[in-house]
Amino acid sequence: MELPTNVGAYRVLSLVDEGGMGQVMRARHRSEVIAERQGGDVAVKVMHAQLASRPSFRERFEREAGVGLRLSH
């Protein structure tokens, strides 16, 4: 799968890893104000298109995203 240059409001910087569900990329918000508020670079995970049409995979992906949002380091 080709690496996108942008995902939503984020500029993709590099590929971190790719697995069965999708790709994890290092990215930065295009607005420097928001990027600084977020602490700089972030991880963005994009699900493979063929899995996105399957409700069970979408639900699992969304649960995983919710867990990630609750993490604090």
PDB file of N, H, CA, C and O in Angstrom:
ATOM      1  N   MET A   1       0.845  -1.183   0.000  1.00  0.00           N
ATOM      2  CA  MET A   1       0.000   0.000   0.000  1.00  0.00           C
ATOM      3  C   MET A   1       0.888   1.244   0.000  1.00  0.00           C
ATOM      4  O   MET A   1       1.846   1.333   0.768  1.00  0.00           O
ATOM      5  N   GLU A   2       0.570   2.176  -0.846  1.00  0.00           N
ATOM      6  H   GLU A   2      -0.208   2.104  -1.470  1.00  0.00           H
ATOM      7  CA  GLU A   2       1.343   3.408  -0.960  1.00  0.00           C
ATOM      8  C   GLU A   2       1.069   4.321   0.228  1.00  0.00           C
ATOM      9  O   GLU A   2      -0.060   4.393   0.712  1.00  0.00           O
ATOM     10  N   LEU A   3       2.090   5.011   0.694  1.00  0.00           N
ATOM     11  H   LEU A   3       3.008   4.953   0.301  1.00  0.00           H
ATOM     12  CA  LEU A   3       1.975   5.925   1.817  1.00  0.00           C
ATOM     13  C   LEU A   3       1.332   7.233   1.359  1.00  0.00           C
ATOM     14  O   LEU A   3       1.825   7.868   0.427  1.00  0.00           O
ATOM     15  N   PRO A   4       0.226   7.646   2.008  1.00  0.00           N
ATOM     16  CA  PRO A   4      -0.393   8.917   1.620  1.00  0.00           C
ATOM     17  C   PRO A   4       0.468  10.094   2.088  1.00  0.00           C
ATOM     18  O   PRO A   4       1.281   9.945   3.000  1.00  0.00           O
ATOM     19  N   THR A   5       0.292  11.246   1.474  1.00  0.00           N
ATOM     20  H   THR A   5      -0.369  11.367   0.733  1.00  0.00           H
ATOM     21  CA  THR A   5       1.023  12.441   1.899  1.00  0.00           C
ATOM     22  C   THR A   5       0.262  13.188   2.980  1.00  0.00           C
ATOM     23  O   THR A   5       0.864  13.879   3.802  1.00  0.00           O
ATOM     24  N   ASN A   6      -1.060  13.054   2.986  1.00  0.00           N
ATOM     25  H   ASN A   6      -1.550  12.492   2.319  1.00  0.00           H
ATOM     26  CA  ASN A   6      -1.908  13.686   3.989  1.00  0.00           C
ATOM     27  C   ASN A   6      -2.995  12.720   4.419  1.00  0.00           C
ATOM     28  O   ASN A   6      -3.468  11.902   3.631  1.00  0.00           O
ATOM     29  N   VAL A   7      -3.387  12.827   5.693  1.00  0.00           N
ATOM     30  H   VAL A   7      -3.003  13.492   6.333  1.00  0.00           H
ATOM     31  CA  VAL A   7      -4.539  12.104   6.219  1.00  0.00           C
ATOM     32  C   VAL A   7      -5.347  13.139   6.995  1.00  0.00           C
ATOM     33  O   VAL A   7      -4.960  13.556   8.087  1.00  0.00           O
ATOM     34  N   GLY A   8      -6.464  13.543   6.419  1.00  0.00           N
ATOM     35  H   GLY A   8      -6.778  13.204   5.532  1.00  0.00           H
ATOM     36  CA  GLY A   8      -7.249  14.604   7.048  1.00  0.00           C
ATOM     37  C   GLY A   8      -6.420  15.865   7.166  1.00  0.00           C
ATOM     38  O   GLY A   8      -5.856  16.339   6.180  1.00  0.00           O
ATOM     39  N   ALA A   9      -6.345  16.407   8.364  1.00  0.00           N
ATOM     40  H   ALA A   9      -6.804  16.021   9.165  1.00  0.00           H
ATOM     41  CA  ALA A   9      -5.597  17.646   8.610  1.00  0.00           C
ATOM     42  C   ALA A   9      -4.131  17.387   8.935  1.00  0.00           C
ATOM     43  O   ALA A   9      -3.411  18.303   9.330  1.00  0.00           O
ATOM     44  N   TYR A  10      -3.688  16.146   8.772  1.00  0.00           N
ATOM     45  H   TYR A  10      -4.273  15.401   8.451  1.00  0.00           H
ATOM     46  CA  TYR A  10      -2.313  15.775   9.143  1.00  0.00           C
ATOM     47  C   TYR A  10      -1.441  15.529   7.929  1.00  0.00           C
ATOM     48  O   TYR A  10      -1.872  14.927   6.946  1.00  0.00           O
ATOM     49  N   ARG A  11      -0.212  16.002   8.012  1.00  0.00           N
ATOM     50  H   ARG A  11       0.138  16.491   8.811  1.00  0.00           H
ATOM     51  CA  ARG A  11       0.806  15.774   6.979  1.00  0.00           C
ATOM     52  C   ARG A  11       1.607  14.552   7.415  1.00  0.00           C
ATOM     53  O   ARG A  11       2.188  14.546   8.501  1.00  0.00           O
ATOM     54  N   VAL A  12       1.641  13.536   6.589  1.00  0.00           N
ATOM     55  H   VAL A  12       1.170  13.541   5.708  1.00  0.00           H
ATOM     56  CA  VAL A  12       2.349  12.300   6.912  1.00  0.00           C
ATOM     57  C   VAL A  12       3.852  12.518   6.754  1.00  0.00           C
ATOM     58  O   VAL A  12       4.313  13.022   5.730  1.00  0.00           O
ATOM     59  N   LEU A  13       4.606  12.132   7.780  1.00  0.00           N
ATOM     60  H   LEU A  13       4.231  11.723   8.612  1.00  0.00           H
ATOM     61  CA  LEU A  13       6.058  12.297   7.775  1.00  0.00           C
ATOM     62  C   LEU A  13       6.780  10.996   7.445  1.00  0.00           C
ATOM     63  O   LEU A  13       7.772  10.999   6.715  1.00  0.00           O
ATOM     64  N   SER A  14       6.276   9.872   7.990  1.00  0.00           N
ATOM     65  H   SER A  14       5.471   9.870   8.582  1.00  0.00           H
ATOM     66  CA  SER A  14       6.931   8.594   7.723  1.00  0.00           C
ATOM     67  C   SER A  14       6.019   7.442   8.135  1.00  0.00           C
ATOM     68  O   SER A  14       5.062   7.622   8.889  1.00  0.00           O
ATOM     69  N   LEU A  15       6.333   6.273   7.631  1.00  0.00           N
ATOM     70  H   LEU A  15       7.110   6.126   7.019  1.00  0.00           H
ATOM     71  CA  LEU A  15       5.631   5.056   8.013  1.00  0.00           C
ATOM     72  C   LEU A  15       6.285   4.502   9.269  1.00  0.00           C
ATOM     73  O   LEU A  15       7.503   4.330   9.316  1.00  0.00           O
ATOM     74  N   VAL A  16       5.477   4.222  10.286  1.00  0.00           N
ATOM     75  H   VAL A  16       4.487   4.361  10.247  1.00  0.00           H
ATOM     76  CA  VAL A  16       5.994   3.617  11.518  1.00  0.00           C
ATOM     77  C   VAL A  16       5.937   2.104  11.389  1.00  0.00           C
ATOM     78  O   VAL A  16       6.921   1.413  11.650  1.00  0.00           O
ATOM     79  N   ASP A  17       4.767   1.587  10.982  1.00  0.00           N
ATOM     80  H   ASP A  17       3.967   2.149  10.770  1.00  0.00           H
ATOM     81  CA  ASP A  17       4.600   0.143  10.845  1.00  0.00           C
ATOM     82  C   ASP A  17       3.354  -0.142  10.024  1.00  0.00           C
ATOM     83  O   ASP A  17       2.480   0.712   9.876  1.00  0.00           O
ATOM     84  N   GLU A  18       3.288  -1.341   9.498  1.00  0.00           N
ATOM     85  H   GLU A  18       3.998  -2.035   9.617  1.00  0.00           H
ATOM     86  CA  GLU A  18       2.117  -1.780   8.745  1.00  0.00           C
ATOM     87  C   GLU A  18       1.770  -3.179   9.209  1.00  0.00           C
ATOM     88  O   GLU A  18       2.639  -4.041   9.338  1.00  0.00           O
ATOM     89  N   GLY A  19       0.471  -3.395   9.460  1.00  0.00           N
ATOM     90  H   GLY A  19      -0.235  -2.695   9.355  1.00  0.00           H
ATOM     91  CA  GLY A  19       0.041  -4.699   9.940  1.00  0.00           C
ATOM     92  C   GLY A  19      -1.203  -5.160   9.215  1.00  0.00           C
ATOM     93  O   GLY A  19      -1.565  -4.636   8.162  1.00  0.00           O
ATOM     94  N   GLY A  20      -1.848  -6.150   9.800  1.00  0.00           N
ATOM     95  H   GLY A  20      -1.554  -6.575  10.656  1.00  0.00           H
ATOM     96  CA  GLY A  20      -3.018  -6.750   9.184  1.00  0.00           C
ATOM     97  C   GLY A  20      -4.204  -5.819   9.055  1.00  0.00           C
ATOM     98  O   GLY A  20      -5.001  -5.959   8.127  1.00  0.00           O
ATOM     99  N   MET A  21      -4.340  -4.849   9.987  1.00  0.00           N
ATOM    100  H   MET A  21      -3.693  -4.735  10.741  1.00  0.00           H
ATOM    101  CA  MET A  21      -5.492  -3.944   9.952  1.00  0.00           C
ATOM    102  C   MET A  21      -5.216  -2.659   9.195  1.00  0.00           C
ATOM    103  O   MET A  21      -6.149  -2.029   8.697  1.00  0.00           O
ATOM    104  N   GLY A  22      -3.954  -2.255   9.097  1.00  0.00           N
ATOM    105  H   GLY A  22      -3.196  -2.767   9.502  1.00  0.00           H
ATOM    106  CA  GLY A  22      -3.677  -0.995   8.417  1.00  0.00           C
ATOM    107  C   GLY A  22      -2.255  -0.517   8.613  1.00  0.00           C
ATOM    108  O   GLY A  22      -1.353  -1.292   8.934  1.00  0.00           O
ATOM    109  N   GLN A  23      -2.073   0.795   8.409  1.00  0.00           N
ATOM    110  H   GLN A  23      -2.805   1.425   8.149  1.00  0.00           H
ATOM    111  CA  GLN A  23      -0.765   1.425   8.526  1.00  0.00           C
ATOM    112  C   GLN A  23      -0.768   2.412   9.687  1.00  0.00           C
ATOM    113  O   GLN A  23      -1.765   3.089   9.939  1.00  0.00           O
ATOM    114  N   VAL A  24       0.362   2.485  10.390  1.00  0.00           N
ATOM    115  H   VAL A  24       1.171   1.935  10.186  1.00  0.00           H
ATOM    116  CA  VAL A  24       0.563   3.504  11.416  1.00  0.00           C
ATOM    117  C   VAL A  24       1.639   4.440  10.888  1.00  0.00           C
ATOM    118  O   VAL A  24       2.726   4.011  10.499  1.00  0.00           O
ATOM    119  N   MET A  25       1.309   5.746  10.884  1.00  0.00           N
ATOM    120  H   MET A  25       0.427   6.095  11.200  1.00  0.00           H
ATOM    121  CA  MET A  25       2.226   6.739  10.327  1.00  0.00           C
ATOM    122  C   MET A  25       2.536   7.822  11.352  1.00  0.00           C
ATOM    123  O   MET A  25       1.694   8.169  12.180  1.00  0.00           O
ATOM    124  N   ARG A  26       3.739   8.344  11.287  1.00  0.00           N
ATOM    125  H   ARG A  26       4.423   8.062  10.614  1.00  0.00           H
ATOM    126  CA  ARG A  26       4.111   9.527  12.059  1.00  0.00           C
ATOM    127  C   ARG A  26       3.623  10.717  11.253  1.00  0.00           C
ATOM    128  O   ARG A  26       3.903  10.824  10.059  1.00  0.00           O
ATOM    129  N   ALA A  27       2.884  11.621  11.916  1.00  0.00           N
ATOM    130  H   ALA A  27       2.657  11.534  12.886  1.00  0.00           H
ATOM    131  CA  ALA A  27       2.297  12.753  11.207  1.00  0.00           C
ATOM    132  C   ALA A  27       2.307  13.989  12.097  1.00  0.00           C
ATOM    133  O   ALA A  27       2.567  13.917  13.298  1.00  0.00           O
ATOM    134  N   ARG A  28       2.020  15.106  11.480  1.00  0.00           N
ATOM    135  H   ARG A  28       1.809  15.165  10.504  1.00  0.00           H
ATOM    136  CA  ARG A  28       1.973  16.387  12.196  1.00  0.00           C
ATOM    137  C   ARG A  28       0.819  17.198  11.639  1.00  0.00           C
ATOM    138  O   ARG A  28       0.608  17.251  10.428  1.00  0.00           O
ATOM    139  N   HIS A  29       0.072  17.831  12.538  1.00  0.00           N
ATOM    140  H   HIS A  29       0.244  17.788  13.522  1.00  0.00           H
ATOM    141  CA  HIS A  29      -1.046  18.672  12.109  1.00  0.00           C
ATOM    142  C   HIS A  29      -0.505  19.803  11.252  1.00  0.00           C
ATOM    143  O   HIS A  29       0.558  20.353  11.541  1.00  0.00           O
ATOM    144  N   ARG A  30      -1.230  20.149  10.203  1.00  0.00           N
ATOM    145  H   ARG A  30      -2.094  19.703   9.969  1.00  0.00           H
ATOM    146  CA  ARG A  30      -0.764  21.211   9.295  1.00  0.00           C
ATOM    147  C   ARG A  30      -0.768  22.581   9.961  1.00  0.00           C
ATOM    148  O   ARG A  30      -0.025  23.468   9.541  1.00  0.00           O
ATOM    149  N   SER A  31      -1.583  22.770  10.986  1.00  0.00           N
ATOM    150  H   SER A  31      -2.187  22.049  11.328  1.00  0.00           H
ATOM    151  CA  SER A  31      -1.571  24.017  11.748  1.00  0.00           C
ATOM    152  C   SER A  31      -0.528  23.879  12.863  1.00  0.00           C
ATOM    153  O   SER A  31      -0.670  23.035  13.748  1.00  0.00           O
ATOM    154  N   GLU A  32       0.507  24.698  12.816  1.00  0.00           N
ATOM    155  H   GLU A  32       0.623  25.383  12.097  1.00  0.00           H
ATOM    156  CA  GLU A  32       1.554  24.619  13.831  1.00  0.00           C
ATOM    157  C   GLU A  32       1.008  24.895  15.231  1.00  0.00           C
ATOM    158  O   GLU A  32       1.502  24.336  16.210  1.00  0.00           O
ATOM    159  N   VAL A  33      -0.004  25.751  15.330  1.00  0.00           N
ATOM    160  H   VAL A  33      -0.405  26.206  14.535  1.00  0.00           H
ATOM    161  CA  VAL A  33      -0.614  26.044  16.634  1.00  0.00           C
ATOM    162  C   VAL A  33      -1.196  24.764  17.232  1.00  0.00           C
ATOM    163  O   VAL A  33      -0.956  24.450  18.397  1.00  0.00           O
ATOM    164  N   ILE A  34      -1.959  24.031  16.430  1.00  0.00           N
ATOM    165  H   ILE A  34      -2.154  24.286  15.483  1.00  0.00           H
ATOM    166  CA  ILE A  34      -2.559  22.778  16.907  1.00  0.00           C
ATOM    167  C   ILE A  34      -1.479  21.732  17.143  1.00  0.00           C
ATOM    168  O   ILE A  34      -1.538  20.995  18.127  1.00  0.00           O
ATOM    169  N   ALA A  35      -0.492  21.657  16.251  1.00  0.00           N
ATOM    170  H   ALA A  35      -0.444  22.256  15.452  1.00  0.00           H
ATOM    171  CA  ALA A  35       0.598  20.684  16.414  1.00  0.00           C
ATOM    172  C   ALA A  35       1.313  20.899  17.745  1.00  0.00           C
ATOM    173  O   ALA A  35       1.605  19.937  18.455  1.00  0.00           O
ATOM    174  N   GLU A  36       1.591  22.139  18.083  1.00  0.00           N
ATOM    175  H   GLU A  36       1.353  22.921  17.507  1.00  0.00           H
ATOM    176  CA  GLU A  36       2.260  22.428  19.365  1.00  0.00           C
ATOM    177  C   GLU A  36       1.368  22.080  20.541  1.00  0.00           C
ATOM    178  O   GLU A  36       1.843  21.567  21.555  1.00  0.00           O
ATOM    179  N   ARG A  37       0.081  22.354  20.412  1.00  0.00           N
ATOM    180  H   ARG A  37      -0.305  22.770  19.589  1.00  0.00           H
ATOM    181  CA  ARG A  37      -0.869  22.004  21.472  1.00  0.00           C
ATOM    182  C   ARG A  37      -0.911  20.488  21.685  1.00  0.00           C
ATOM    183  O   ARG A  37      -1.098  20.015  22.806  1.00  0.00           O
ATOM    184  N   GLN A  38      -0.735  19.734  20.597  1.00  0.00           N
ATOM    185  H   GLN A  38      -0.583  20.118  19.686  1.00  0.00           H
ATOM    186  CA  GLN A  38      -0.746  18.267  20.677  1.00  0.00           C
ATOM    187  C   GLN A  38       0.605  17.711  21.110  1.00  0.00           C
ATOM    188  O   GLN A  38       0.731  16.506  21.326  1.00  0.00           O
ATOM    189  N   GLY A  39       1.598  18.549  21.238  1.00  0.00           N
ATOM    190  H   GLY A  39       1.495  19.528  21.063  1.00  0.00           H
ATOM    191  CA  GLY A  39       2.917  18.085  21.652  1.00  0.00           C
ATOM    192  C   GLY A  39       3.822  17.705  20.500  1.00  0.00           C
ATOM    193  O   GLY A  39       4.826  17.023  20.707  1.00  0.00           O
ATOM    194  N   GLY A  40       3.494  18.130  19.295  1.00  0.00           N
ATOM    195  H   GLY A  40       2.679  18.684  19.127  1.00  0.00           H
ATOM    196  CA  GLY A  40       4.344  17.847  18.129  1.00  0.00           C
ATOM    197  C   GLY A  40       3.781  16.769  17.247  1.00  0.00           C
ATOM    198  O   GLY A  40       2.615  16.826  16.855  1.00  0.00           O
ATOM    199  N   ASP A  41       4.595  15.784  16.930  1.00  0.00           N
ATOM    200  H   ASP A  41       5.542  15.738  17.249  1.00  0.00           H
ATOM    201  CA  ASP A  41       4.179  14.709  16.030  1.00  0.00           C
ATOM    202  C   ASP A  41       3.225  13.751  16.738  1.00  0.00           C
ATOM    203  O   ASP A  41       3.278  13.586  17.957  1.00  0.00           O
ATOM    204  N   VAL A  42       2.361  13.129  15.956  1.00  0.00           N
ATOM    205  H   VAL A  42       2.318  13.263  14.966  1.00  0.00           H
ATOM    206  CA  VAL A  42       1.382  12.175  16.471  1.00  0.00           C
ATOM    207  C   VAL A  42       1.428  10.897  15.631  1.00  0.00           C
ATOM    208  O   VAL A  42       2.026  10.870  14.555  1.00  0.00           O
ATOM    209  N   ALA A  43       0.800   9.860  16.130  1.00  0.00           N
ATOM    210  H   ALA A  43       0.315   9.883  17.004  1.00  0.00           H
ATOM    211  CA  ALA A  43       0.631   8.624  15.365  1.00  0.00           C
ATOM    212  C   ALA A  43      -0.758   8.641  14.743  1.00  0.00           C
ATOM    213  O   ALA A  43      -1.739   8.967  15.412  1.00  0.00           O
ATOM    214  N   VAL A  44      -0.842   8.291  13.469  1.00  0.00           N
ATOM    215  H   VAL A  44      -0.045   8.027  12.925  1.00  0.00           H
ATOM    216  CA  VAL A  44      -2.113   8.198  12.759  1.00  0.00           C
ATOM    217  C   VAL A  44      -2.203   6.792  12.194  1.00  0.00           C
ATOM    218  O   VAL A  44      -1.296   6.329  11.503  1.00  0.00           O
ATOM    219  N   LYS A  45      -3.304   6.117  12.492  1.00  0.00           N
ATOM    220  H   LYS A  45      -4.041   6.493  13.054  1.00  0.00           H
ATOM    221  CA  LYS A  45      -3.501   4.762  11.973  1.00  0.00           C
ATOM    222  C   LYS A  45      -4.633   4.796  10.962  1.00  0.00           C
ATOM    223  O   LYS A  45      -5.699   5.348  11.235  1.00  0.00           O
ATOM    224  N   VAL A  46      -4.407   4.206   9.797  1.00  0.00           N
ATOM    225  H   VAL A  46      -3.542   3.757   9.575  1.00  0.00           H
ATOM    226  CA  VAL A  46      -5.401   4.149   8.732  1.00  0.00           C
ATOM    227  C   VAL A  46      -5.694   2.687   8.423  1.00  0.00           C
ATOM    228  O   VAL A  46      -4.790   1.905   8.127  1.00  0.00           O
ATOM    229  N   MET A  47      -6.978   2.331   8.496  1.00  0.00           N
ATOM    230  H   MET A  47      -7.712   2.966   8.736  1.00  0.00           H
ATOM    231  CA  MET A  47      -7.394   0.954   8.238  1.00  0.00           C
ATOM    232  C   MET A  47      -7.336   0.647   6.751  1.00  0.00           C
ATOM    233  O   MET A  47      -7.647   1.502   5.922  1.00  0.00           O
ATOM    234  N   HIS A  48      -6.936  -0.582   6.411  1.00  0.00           N
ATOM    235  H   HIS A  48      -6.683  -1.277   7.084  1.00  0.00           H
ATOM    236  CA  HIS A  48      -6.952  -1.026   5.015  1.00  0.00           C
ATOM    237  C   HIS A  48      -8.378  -0.922   4.474  1.00  0.00           C
ATOM    238  O   HIS A  48      -9.333  -1.295   5.156  1.00  0.00           O
ATOM    239  N   ALA A  49      -8.519  -0.416   3.252  1.00  0.00           N
ATOM    240  H   ALA A  49      -7.744  -0.113   2.698  1.00  0.00           H
ATOM    241  CA  ALA A  49      -9.827  -0.159   2.643  1.00  0.00           C
ATOM    242  C   ALA A  49     -10.707  -1.405   2.588  1.00  0.00           C
ATOM    243  O   ALA A  49     -11.916  -1.314   2.803  1.00  0.00           O
ATOM    244  N   GLN A  50     -10.123  -2.558   2.306  1.00  0.00           N
ATOM    245  H   GLN A  50      -9.142  -2.632   2.132  1.00  0.00           H
ATOM    246  CA  GLN A  50     -10.944  -3.769   2.181  1.00  0.00           C
ATOM    247  C   GLN A  50     -11.551  -4.194   3.516  1.00  0.00           C
ATOM    248  O   GLN A  50     -12.547  -4.918   3.539  1.00  0.00           O
ATOM    249  N   LEU A  51     -10.961  -3.752   4.631  1.00  0.00           N
ATOM    250  H   LEU A  51     -10.152  -3.164   4.613  1.00  0.00           H
ATOM    251  CA  LEU A  51     -11.519  -4.075   5.945  1.00  0.00           C
ATOM    252  C   LEU A  51     -12.550  -3.047   6.389  1.00  0.00           C
ATOM    253  O   LEU A  51     -13.441  -3.364   7.176  1.00  0.00           O
ATOM    254  N   ALA A  52     -12.438  -1.830   5.897  1.00  0.00           N
ATOM    255  H   ALA A  52     -11.714  -1.572   5.257  1.00  0.00           H
ATOM    256  CA  ALA A  52     -13.323  -0.747   6.322  1.00  0.00           C
ATOM    257  C   ALA A  52     -14.785  -1.018   5.982  1.00  0.00           C
ATOM    258  O   ALA A  52     -15.677  -0.460   6.621  1.00  0.00           O
ATOM    259  N   SER A  53     -15.039  -1.852   5.003  1.00  0.00           N
ATOM    260  H   SER A  53     -14.314  -2.305   4.484  1.00  0.00           H
ATOM    261  CA  SER A  53     -16.426  -2.151   4.624  1.00  0.00           C
ATOM    262  C   SER A  53     -17.045  -3.218   5.522  1.00  0.00           C
ATOM    263  O   SER A  53     -18.230  -3.523   5.388  1.00  0.00           O
ATOM    264  N   ARG A  54     -16.262  -3.787   6.434  1.00  0.00           N
ATOM    265  H   ARG A  54     -15.299  -3.539   6.543  1.00  0.00           H
ATOM    266  CA  ARG A  54     -16.765  -4.847   7.315  1.00  0.00           C
ATOM    267  C   ARG A  54     -17.031  -4.266   8.706  1.00  0.00           C
ATOM    268  O   ARG A  54     -16.099  -3.837   9.385  1.00  0.00           O
ATOM    269  N   PRO A  55     -18.299  -4.250   9.133  1.00  0.00           N
ATOM    270  CA  PRO A  55     -18.661  -3.631  10.416  1.00  0.00           C
ATOM    271  C   PRO A  55     -17.862  -4.158  11.612  1.00  0.00           C
ATOM    272  O   PRO A  55     -17.505  -3.371  12.488  1.00  0.00           O
ATOM    273  N   SER A  56     -17.574  -5.439  11.677  1.00  0.00           N
ATOM    274  H   SER A  56     -17.864  -6.078  10.964  1.00  0.00           H
ATOM    275  CA  SER A  56     -16.845  -5.982  12.834  1.00  0.00           C
ATOM    276  C   SER A  56     -15.442  -5.394  12.927  1.00  0.00           C
ATOM    277  O   SER A  56     -14.964  -5.111  14.026  1.00  0.00           O
ATOM    278  N   PHE A  57     -14.784  -5.207  11.805  1.00  0.00           N
ATOM    279  H   PHE A  57     -15.172  -5.436  10.912  1.00  0.00           H
ATOM    280  CA  PHE A  57     -13.442  -4.611  11.819  1.00  0.00           C
ATOM    281  C   PHE A  57     -13.499  -3.130  12.161  1.00  0.00           C
ATOM    282  O   PHE A  57     -12.646  -2.627  12.892  1.00  0.00           O
ATOM    283  N   ARG A  58     -14.500  -2.430  11.638  1.00  0.00           N
ATOM    284  H   ARG A  58     -15.193  -2.839  11.044  1.00  0.00           H
ATOM    285  CA  ARG A  58     -14.650  -1.002  11.963  1.00  0.00           C
ATOM    286  C   ARG A  58     -14.864  -0.814  13.454  1.00  0.00           C
ATOM    287  O   ARG A  58     -14.266   0.075  14.060  1.00  0.00           O
ATOM    288  N   GLU A  59     -15.722  -1.652  14.057  1.00  0.00           N
ATOM    289  H   GLU A  59     -16.208  -2.374  13.565  1.00  0.00           H
ATOM    290  CA  GLU A  59     -15.987  -1.551  15.500  1.00  0.00           C
ATOM    291  C   GLU A  59     -14.717  -1.813  16.304  1.00  0.00           C
ATOM    292  O   GLU A  59     -14.444  -1.103  17.272  1.00  0.00           O
ATOM    293  N   ARG A  60     -13.952  -2.805  15.923  1.00  0.00           N
ATOM    294  H   ARG A  60     -14.174  -3.382  15.137  1.00  0.00           H
ATOM    295  CA  ARG A  60     -12.686  -3.112  16.606  1.00  0.00           C
ATOM    296  C   ARG A  60     -11.700  -1.947  16.471  1.00  0.00           C
ATOM    297  O   ARG A  60     -11.030  -1.576  17.434  1.00  0.00           O
ATOM    298  N   PHE A  61     -11.622  -1.385  15.284  1.00  0.00           N
ATOM    299  H   PHE A  61     -12.166  -1.686  14.502  1.00  0.00           H
ATOM    300  CA  PHE A  61     -10.733  -0.262  15.013  1.00  0.00           C
ATOM    301  C   PHE A  61     -11.128   0.947  15.870  1.00  0.00           C
ATOM    302  O   PHE A  61     -10.267   1.616  16.440  1.00  0.00           O
ATOM    303  N   GLU A  62     -12.430   1.219  15.956  1.00  0.00           N
ATOM    304  H   GLU A  62     -13.129   0.675  15.493  1.00  0.00           H
ATOM    305  CA  GLU A  62     -12.913   2.349  16.752  1.00  0.00           C
ATOM    306  C   GLU A  62     -12.669   2.125  18.243  1.00  0.00           C
ATOM    307  O   GLU A  62     -12.332   3.073  18.952  1.00  0.00           O
ATOM    308  N   ARG A  63     -12.832   0.896  18.736  1.00  0.00           N
ATOM    309  H   ARG A  63     -13.106   0.126  18.159  1.00  0.00           H
ATOM    310  CA  ARG A  63     -12.526   0.587  20.146  1.00  0.00           C
ATOM    311  C   ARG A  63     -11.060   0.839  20.437  1.00  0.00           C
ATOM    312  O   ARG A  63     -10.709   1.427  21.460  1.00  0.00           O
ATOM    313  N   GLU A  64     -10.203   0.386  19.525  1.00  0.00           N
ATOM    314  H   GLU A  64     -10.488  -0.092  18.694  1.00  0.00           H
ATOM    315  CA  GLU A  64      -8.759   0.578  19.680  1.00  0.00           C
ATOM    316  C   GLU A  64      -8.417   2.072  19.714  1.00  0.00           C
ATOM    317  O   GLU A  64      -7.573   2.500  20.503  1.00  0.00           O
ATOM    318  N   ALA A  65      -9.063   2.850  18.872  1.00  0.00           N
ATOM    319  H   ALA A  65      -9.748   2.502  18.232  1.00  0.00           H
ATOM    320  CA  ALA A  65      -8.824   4.303  18.853  1.00  0.00           C
ATOM    321  C   ALA A  65      -9.251   4.926  20.173  1.00  0.00           C
ATOM    322  O   ALA A  65      -8.566   5.812  20.684  1.00  0.00           O
ATOM    323  N   GLY A  66     -10.359   4.486  20.728  1.00  0.00           N
ATOM    324  H   GLY A  66     -10.915   3.767  20.313  1.00  0.00           H
ATOM    325  CA  GLY A  66     -10.832   5.010  22.009  1.00  0.00           C
ATOM    326  C   GLY A  66      -9.858   4.724  23.135  1.00  0.00           C
ATOM    327  O   GLY A  66      -9.639   5.569  24.003  1.00  0.00           O
ATOM    328  N   VAL A  67      -9.279   3.545  23.122  1.00  0.00           N
ATOM    329  H   VAL A  67      -9.457   2.859  22.417  1.00  0.00           H
ATOM    330  CA  VAL A  67      -8.281   3.188  24.134  1.00  0.00           C
ATOM    331  C   VAL A  67      -7.060   4.099  23.979  1.00  0.00           C
ATOM    332  O   VAL A  67      -6.513   4.586  24.968  1.00  0.00           O
ATOM    333  N   GLY A  68      -6.643   4.320  22.749  1.00  0.00           N
ATOM    334  H   GLY A  68      -7.087   3.924  21.945  1.00  0.00           H
ATOM    335  CA  GLY A  68      -5.482   5.175  22.503  1.00  0.00           C
ATOM    336  C   GLY A  68      -5.690   6.603  22.987  1.00  0.00           C
ATOM    337  O   GLY A  68      -4.751   7.240  23.464  1.00  0.00           O
ATOM    338  N   LEU A  69      -6.908   7.106  22.869  1.00  0.00           N
ATOM    339  H   LEU A  69      -7.671   6.589  22.482  1.00  0.00           H
ATOM    340  CA  LEU A  69      -7.207   8.465  23.314  1.00  0.00           C
ATOM    341  C   LEU A  69      -7.157   8.599  24.833  1.00  0.00           C
ATOM    342  O   LEU A  69      -6.930   9.693  25.350  1.00  0.00           O
ATOM    343  N   ARG A  70      -7.365   7.505  25.545  1.00  0.00           N
ATOM    344  H   ARG A  70      -7.549   6.616  25.124  1.00  0.00           H
ATOM    345  CA  ARG A  70      -7.357   7.554  27.008  1.00  0.00           C
ATOM    346  C   ARG A  70      -5.957   7.375  27.594  1.00  0.00           C
ATOM    347  O   ARG A  70      -5.768   7.543  28.799  1.00  0.00           O
ATOM    348  N   LEU A  71      -4.990   7.041  26.768  1.00  0.00           N
ATOM    349  H   LEU A  71      -5.144   6.904  25.789  1.00  0.00           H
ATOM    350  CA  LEU A  71      -3.617   6.855  27.259  1.00  0.00           C
ATOM    351  C   LEU A  71      -3.005   8.189  27.654  1.00  0.00           C
ATOM    352  O   LEU A  71      -3.280   9.223  27.046  1.00  0.00           O
ATOM    353  N   SER A  72      -2.176   8.146  28.676  1.00  0.00           N
ATOM    354  H   SER A  72      -1.953   7.306  29.171  1.00  0.00           H
ATOM    355  CA  SER A  72      -1.462   9.332  29.104  1.00  0.00           C
ATOM    356  C   SER A  72      -0.026   8.932  29.391  1.00  0.00           C
ATOM    357  O   SER A  72       0.225   7.913  30.033  1.00  0.00           O
ATOM    358  N   HIS A  73       0.916   9.738  28.912  1.00  0.00           N
ATOM    359  H   HIS A  73       0.712  10.566  28.390  1.00  0.00           H
ATOM    360  CA  HIS A  73       2.311   9.402  29.169  1.00  0.00           C
ATOM    361  C   HIS A  73       3.108  10.638  29.527  1.00  0.00           C
ATOM    362  O   HIS A  73       4.310  10.547  29.778  1.00  0.00           O
TER     363      HIS A  73
END
